């Protein structure tokens, strides 16, 4: 099962690389304001997780430079996710002290909060 996940995950990562969406454009002042708001945001994710890829694609489309934390390869980050969010599940968007799970919820939130 792990081998199958590994293979499929790498295929999805490669397809994502080939088909990345264009970055959205904002005025320079609007982008600086967005970047200031994003200083308290971080996305806990796995590189090959299809739901994480979905969220990262939307982040790129909306030009949102959110800090990425790989909970698959770093035990400290996994512990931080478990202690703060209560679950080791990814993707998880941390907004200050708030923890948001579920890719659809994260995408909806980002699209509403930071439209292009």
PyMOL commands that set and color helices and strands:
alter all, ss='L'
color gray80, all
select helices_A, chain A and resi 2-18+28-40+50-61+75-85+103-113
alter helices_A, ss='H'
color red, helices_A
select strands_A, chain A and resi 41-45+67-70+92-95+98-101
alter strands_A, ss='S'
color yellow, strands_A
deselect
rebuild
show_as cartoon
